[in-house]
Amino acid sequence: MAVKLLTVREVAAIKADGRHSIGDGLYLEVVGSARRWFTRYTVHAERCSSDLRMT
């Protein structure tokens, strides 16, 4: 699945809590008004995830 390019408005419009798949292992997790981007991937048959934080 290709990654969908989302605008700021589209991200803000996602109100349902939970993990929303954007594609290619990229997810947006919504909890209340907080949003967190992370990736999911597999290494040696072990599922891993990594936060994408802006500094």
Helices and strands as residue ranges (DSSP letters): H 8-13, E 18-23, E 26-31, E 34-43, E 46-51
